[in-house]
Amino acid sequence: MLSEKRVVSCIIIVGSILLFLNFRYITQVPYNEKFVFGTYYNVADISSYNISYDNNIKYVLYWSPYMNTTWDYYTPTGYGIQPFKECKYNKCFATRYVKALPLEKFSAIIFDASYYNNQRVVPPTRTRQQVYIYMNMYAPGYMKLNAKLFLLHDIIFNWTMTYRPGSDLVVLYGYTEERKTKYDIPSIELLKNKSGAAWFTNDCDDSDSKREVLVKELKKFFKIDIYGKCGQLPCTDLHARCYEMIEKKYKFYLVFEKYCCKDYITEELYNTLQRDIVPVVYNWGIEHASIPPGSVINVDDFDNVYELAAYLNYLDTNEHEYAKYFEWKKEFVVFSKENNRASFKTSLCELCKRLHEPKILPVHHDDLYTWWFGRQGSTCLVLQTNSNEKFKLLTESFPSMFGLFDSFCFAIDELQTTTFIHDIHD
């Protein structure tokens, strides 16, 4: 029989091996040109990057671990000098082609953290003046493992580029401007032909926001038609045709995000506001959203599902009161990422401006992980449901999302012991 000391020694050795293997698994992969320029790379735009280096131009590189086409989604204004043509400071050049110039010639490198996994490929060299930019347009809960591994690594980022108002470079999913053209509120007769609410979802898994539970209970007291893979009604994708159909048929559209995270508002809300339909929102980030006043119905303004359903039923049968939710359109117009990417262009203009201001030293975000995820994940609400108890949505109150954040942002674990709809946001 092994002695006690030998057993302890074996445990220590095995533990050390496992720790080493785990460390190898999550650390970065050394730069490998064959890996970076493998079959993942789309070479369609390479021909336009036969460029000569100019000292007066600041070069920006979009860096991706697989060098794939995902950057096209975030760069609607194109590459090269195109994104900066309308900027005050326009002597900048953007590319995703890493071989366009030697790496040390790029003034800034943008990393989209949401596409990184444990096999992170990072640039092999970095100059002292090179600005590293952390970019993420997804909720912290969306890419929990990948983004965490990315941030926990020893990459020093200078600036942030996200949807959050506190970012160095802010990229919003939508925005509001003053209206320059006339808007006519839909006629009462036209509104009488609309009724109920629609919800579109292709993600049938349990969500962090518990939106599926809220819809299930609300559906008991108010007419809701569900489209997409999770419903009985066909609409292959939430594109223009679906929005047109929903706008003509329904008075309300449910904009329930999968994640209840600070400042997280996607294009779905802005797309809905562009239509003559009233959004019903259930989202922690609505407080700081760039939306007109009086344009949405917020779940958080009601004590329970019954009160919310009663109000929706009231508006559903009272067109004059319902029409008041379109008054804002006389003064404002909403744009979304789907048809106007000016927000991204604005952030690139700001980036170009900063790169041309030598007096502004790069900011080092030493604790970017805490800024993005919060302490104990407190930038998102992830509450647990009790499978042994039925939701009592008529007798319990909705959680005040902002109240929960203020009270429990450093004690999320306490929320998991709370019964009911302190559990609703899965």
C-alpha positions in Angstrom: 0.0 0.0 0.0 1.2 3.5 -0.9 2.4 5.6 2.0 0.5 8.8 2.8 3.4 10.9 1.6 3.6 9.1 -1.7 -0.2 9.6 -2.2 0.1 13.3 -1.5 3.1 13.5 -3.9 1.2 11.7 -6.7 -1.8 14.1 -6.2 0.5 17.1 -6.4 2.2 15.8 -9.6 -1.0 14.9 -11.3 -2.5 18.3 -10.4 0.5 20.1 -11.7 0.3 18.2 -15.0 -3.4 19.0 -15.4 -2.8 22.7 -14.5 0.0 22.8 -17.1 -2.2 21.3 -19.8 -5.1 23.6 -19.0 -2.7 26.6 -19.2 -1.5 25.4 -22.6 -5.1 25.1 -23.7 -6.1 28.6 -22.9 -3.0 30.5 -23.8 -2.4 32.1 -27.2 -1.2 30.2 -30.2 2.0 31.7 -31.7 1.6 33.6 -34.9 1.7 31.1 -37.8 1.4 32.6 -41.3 0.1 29.3 -42.8 -2.7 29.2 -40.2 -3.6 32.8 -40.6 -3.7 32.7 -44.4 -5.3 29.3 -44.8 -8.6 28.4 -46.4 -10.5 30.6 -44.0 -9.3 33.8 -45.7 -11.4 35.4 -48.4 -9.1 36.9 -50.9 -11.8 38.8 -52.8 -10.6 42.3 -51.8 -6.8 41.7 -51.8 -6.3 43.2 -55.2 -7.3 46.6 -53.9 -4.6 46.7 -51.3 -1.5 47.1 -53.4 -0.6 50.2 -51.5 2.5 52.3 -50.9 3.2 53.4 -47.4 2.6 57.1 -46.7 3.9 58.8 -43.5 0.9 61.2 -43.5 -1.7 58.4 -43.3 -2.6 56.3 -40.3 -3.2 52.7 -41.1 -5.8 50.6 -39.3 -5.8 46.8 -39.3 -8.9 44.7 -38.6 -7.5 41.6 -36.9 -9.3 38.3 -36.8 -8.0 34.8 -35.8 -9.3 33.3 -39.0 -9.1 36.3 -41.3 -12.6 35.5 -42.5 -15.4 37.7 -43.9 -17.0 38.5 -40.5 -15.5 42.0 -40.7 -17.7 42.8 -43.7 -20.6 42.9 -41.2 -18.9 45.6 -39.1 -17.4 47.6 -42.0 -20.4 48.6 -44.1 -18.5 51.7 -45.3 -15.9 49.5 -46.9 -12.1 49.4 -46.7 -9.2 51.5 -47.7 -9.8 55.3 -47.5 -13.6 54.9 -48.1 -14.7 54.8 -44.4 -12.9 58.1 -43.7 -13.9 60.2 -46.8 -16.5 62.2 -44.9 -14.4 62.6 -41.8 -12.8 65.9 -40.7 -9.6 63.9 -40.2 -9.6 61.7 -43.3 -6.0 60.6 -43.7 -6.6 57.1 -42.6 -6.7 53.7 -44.3 -8.4 50.5 -43.1 -7.8 47.0 -44.2 -8.3 43.4 -42.9 -5.4 42.2 -45.1 -2.5 41.7 -42.7 0.0 41.6 -45.5 -0.9 45.0 -46.9 1.9 46.5 -44.9 4.5 45.3 -42.3 2.8 45.0 -39.0 4.8 47.8 -37.4 3.4 50.2 -39.9 -0.2 49.9 -38.6 -1.1 52.7 -36.2 -4.0 50.7 -34.7 -5.2 47.1 -34.7 -8.8 46.3 -33.9 -9.6 43.0 -32.3 -13.1 41.6 -32.4 -13.2 39.6 -29.2 -16.4 37.8 -30.0 -14.7 35.7 -32.6 -11.8 34.5 -30.5 -11.6 31.2 -28.8 -8.8 29.3 -27.0 -6.8 29.2 -30.3 -6.1 32.9 -30.3 -3.7 34.1 -32.9 -2.2 37.5 -32.0 0.3 39.6 -33.9 3.9 38.4 -33.3 5.2 41.9 -32.7 3.9 45.2 -31.4 5.4 48.7 -31.4 5.3 51.0 -28.4 3.0 53.5 -30.2 0.7 50.9 -31.7 -2.8 51.2 -30.4 -4.7 47.9 -29.6 -8.5 48.3 -29.6 -10.8 45.9 -27.9 -14.0 45.6 -30.0 -17.2 43.7 -28.9 -20.7 44.2 -30.1 -22.3 41.3 -28.2 -23.6 41.1 -24.7 -21.1 39.8 -22.1 -23.2 36.7 -21.7 -23.1 35.8 -25.4 -19.5 34.7 -25.7 -18.8 34.0 -22.0 -15.9 31.6 -22.3 -14.2 32.9 -25.4 -14.3 36.6 -24.4 -13.2 35.8 -20.9 -10.2 33.8 -22.0 -9.4 36.6 -24.4 -9.5 39.3 -21.7 -7.8 37.3 -19.1 -4.7 36.9 -21.3 -2.0 39.5 -21.0 -2.9 41.6 -24.1 -2.8 45.3 -23.1 -5.6 47.1 -24.8 -5.4 50.9 -25.2 -9.0 51.7 -26.3 -12.4 50.1 -26.3 -14.8 50.0 -29.2 -18.3 48.7 -28.1 -21.9 49.7 -27.8 -21.5 50.9 -24.3 -21.6 54.7 -23.8 -18.4 54.6 -21.7 -16.4 53.2 -24.5 -13.5 55.1 -26.0 -15.1 54.6 -29.4 -18.9 54.1 -29.3 -20.7 52.0 -31.9 -24.4 52.0 -31.4 -26.9 49.5 -33.0 -29.1 52.5 -33.7 -29.6 56.2 -33.1 -32.1 59.0 -33.2 -32.1 62.3 -35.1 -34.4 65.3 -35.6 -36.9 64.7 -38.4 -36.5 66.9 -41.5 -39.5 65.6 -43.4 -43.2 65.5 -42.5 -44.7 62.5 -40.8 -48.4 61.6 -40.7 -49.7 59.5 -37.8 -51.6 56.4 -39.2 -55.3 57.0 -39.4 -57.7 55.6 -36.8 -59.4 53.4 -39.4 -56.0 51.9 -40.4 -55.2 51.2 -36.7 -58.5 49.4 -36.2 -57.3 46.7 -38.6 -54.4 45.9 -36.3 -54.6 43.8 -33.1 -52.5 41.9 -30.7 -48.7 41.4 -30.5 -46.1 39.5 -32.5 -42.9 37.9 -31.3 -40.1 36.5 -33.6 -37.5 34.1 -32.3 -35.4 31.4 -33.7 -33.6 30.7 -30.4 -35.7 28.2 -28.4 -33.2 27.6 -25.6 -33.7 28.9 -22.2 -32.5 32.5 -22.2 -30.6 34.5 -19.5 -33.5 37.0 -19.5 -36.2 34.3 -19.1 -38.0 36.0 -21.9 -39.7 32.8 -23.0 -41.3 32.5 -19.5 -42.6 36.0 -19.7 -44.1 35.4 -23.1 -45.7 32.2 -22.0 -47.4 33.9 -19.0 -48.4 37.1 -20.9 -49.9 35.0 -23.7 -52.5 33.8 -21.2 -54.0 37.3 -21.0 -53.2 38.9 -24.3 -53.1 37.8 -27.9 -49.5 37.0 -28.9 -48.5 35.3 -32.2 -45.1 33.7 -32.2 -43.1 33.6 -35.5 -39.8 31.8 -36.3 -38.5 28.4 -35.4 -39.9 28.6 -31.9 -43.5 29.4 -33.0 -46.2 28.0 -35.1 -46.3 30.8 -37.7 -43.8 30.9 -40.7 -41.5 33.8 -41.3 -38.1 32.5 -42.3 -36.1 35.5 -41.1 -36.8 38.9 -39.6 -36.1 40.9 -42.7 -38.1 43.7 -44.4 -40.9 41.4 -45.6 -41.5 40.1 -42.1 -41.5 43.6 -40.6 -44.0 44.8 -43.3 -46.4 41.9 -42.5 -46.1 42.5 -38.7 -46.6 46.2 -39.1 -49.8 45.8 -41.0 -51.3 43.1 -38.8 -50.3 43.8 -35.2 -50.3 46.8 -32.8 -47.3 45.6 -30.7 -44.0 43.8 -31.3 -42.2 42.2 -28.4 -38.5 43.2 -28.3 -37.3 40.8 -25.6 -33.5 40.4 -25.7 -31.9 37.1 -24.8 -29.5 38.8 -22.4 -30.4 41.5 -19.8 -27.1 43.4 -19.9 -26.1 46.9 -19.1 -26.6 49.2 -22.2 -27.2 46.2 -24.5 -29.8 47.3 -27.1 -29.7 45.6 -30.5 -30.9 46.7 -33.9 -34.2 44.8 -33.3 -35.6 47.7 -31.3 -34.4 50.3 -33.7 -35.8 48.4 -36.7 -39.2 48.2 -34.9 -39.2 51.9 -34.1 -38.9 52.6 -37.8 -42.3 51.0 -38.4 -45.8 52.0 -37.3 -45.9 49.5 -34.5 -45.2 49.9 -30.8 -42.3 48.0 -29.2 -42.8 46.3 -25.9 -39.3 46.1 -24.4 -37.9 43.9 -21.6 -34.3 44.9 -21.3 -32.0 46.2 -18.7 -30.2 48.5 -21.2 -33.2 50.5 -22.2 -32.4 53.4 -19.8 -29.4 54.6 -21.9 -30.8 53.7 -25.3 -30.8 56.4 -28.0 -34.6 56.3 -28.4 -37.2 59.0 -28.4 -39.3 59.6 -25.3 -42.8 57.9 -25.3 -41.9 55.5 -28.0 -41.9 52.2 -26.2 -43.8 50.2 -23.5 -41.3 49.0 -20.9 -42.2 45.8 -19.0 -40.3 47.2 -16.0 -42.9 49.9 -15.6 -45.5 47.4 -14.4 -45.8 45.4 -11.2 -46.9 42.1 -12.8 -48.0 40.4 -15.9 -51.7 41.0 -15.3 -51.1 44.8 -15.2 -49.1 44.7 -18.3 -51.7 42.6 -20.2 -54.5 44.9 -19.0 -52.7 47.9 -20.4 -52.0 46.3 -23.7 -55.6 45.2 -23.9 -56.7 48.8 -23.2 -54.5 50.2 -26.0 -55.6 47.4 -28.3 -59.2 48.6 -28.1 -58.5 52.3 -27.8 -56.9 53.5 -31.1 -56.7 57.2 -29.9 -54.6 56.3 -26.9 -52.6 53.8 -28.9 -51.9 56.5 -31.6 -50.1 58.7 -29.0 -47.2 56.3 -29.2 -46.4 57.7 -32.6 -46.4 61.4 -31.6 -42.7 61.3 -31.3 -42.3 60.6 -35.0 -43.4 64.1 -35.8 -40.1 65.3 -34.3 -37.6 62.5 -34.6 -36.5 59.7 -36.9 -34.8 56.5 -35.9 -32.0 54.8 -37.8 -30.7 51.2 -37.3 -27.7 49.3 -38.3 -29.7 47.5 -40.9 -30.1 50.4 -43.2 -27.7 53.1 -41.9 -24.3 52.3 -40.5 -23.4 55.9 -39.7 -22.7 55.0 -36.1 -19.8 52.8 -37.2 -18.6 55.6 -39.5 -18.7 58.1 -36.7 -16.6 55.8 -34.5 -14.0 55.4 -37.3 -13.9 59.2 -37.8 -13.2 59.5 -34.1 -10.5 56.8 -34.3 -8.8 58.6 -37.2 -8.9 61.9 -35.3 -7.3 60.3 -32.2 -4.6 58.7 -34.3 -3.7 62.1 -35.7 -3.5 63.7 -32.2 0.0 63.0 -30.9 -0.5 64.8 -27.7 -3.2 62.4 -26.6 -1.4 59.4 -25.1 -3.0 56.0 -25.5 -5.1 55.0 -22.6 -4.3 51.6 -21.0 -7.2 49.6 -19.8 -5.6 47.6 -17.0 -8.8 46.0 -15.8 -10.8 45.6 -18.9 -12.2 42.3 -17.7 -14.0 43.9 -14.8 -15.2 46.8 -16.9 -16.8 44.4 -19.4 -18.1 41.6 -17.2 -18.4 43.4 -13.9 -17.6 41.9 -10.5 -19.0 38.4 -10.4 -20.6 39.0 -13.8 -22.7 41.9 -12.5 -23.0 43.7 -15.9 -25.7 41.1 -16.8 -28.6 39.7 -14.8 -28.6 35.9 -14.9 -31.2 34.7 -12.3 -32.1 31.1 -11.7 -35.6 29.6 -11.7 -36.9 27.1 -9.1 -38.0 24.1 -11.0 -40.0 22.9 -8.0 -42.3 26.0 -8.0 -44.6 27.3 -10.6 -44.1 30.9 -11.6 -46.7 33.0 -9.8 -46.6 35.9 -12.2 -50.0 37.3 -11.2 -49.2 37.7 -7.5 -45.5 38.5 -7.7 -43.9 41.7 -9.0 -41.5 42.2 -11.9 -38.0 42.8 -10.7 -36.9 46.4 -11.2 -33.9 45.8 -13.4 -32.2 49.0 -12.5 -33.0 48.5 -8.8 -31.6 45.0 -8.9 -28.4 46.3 -10.5 -28.0 49.0 -7.9 -28.7 46.7 -5.0 -27.0 43.5 -6.1 -24.3 44.3 -8.6 -21.7 43.0 -6.2 -23.8 40.2 -4.8 -25.4 38.3 -7.8 -25.3 35.1 -5.9 -27.9 36.4 -3.5 -30.3 36.7 -6.4 -30.2 33.0 -7.1 -31.9 32.4 -3.8 -34.8 34.8 -4.5 -38.0 33.2 -5.5 -40.1 34.0 -8.5 -39.6 36.7 -11.0 -36.4 37.6 -9.4 -35.8 34.6 -11.5 -37.6 35.6 -14.7 -34.8 37.0 -16.7 -33.3 33.6 -17.8 
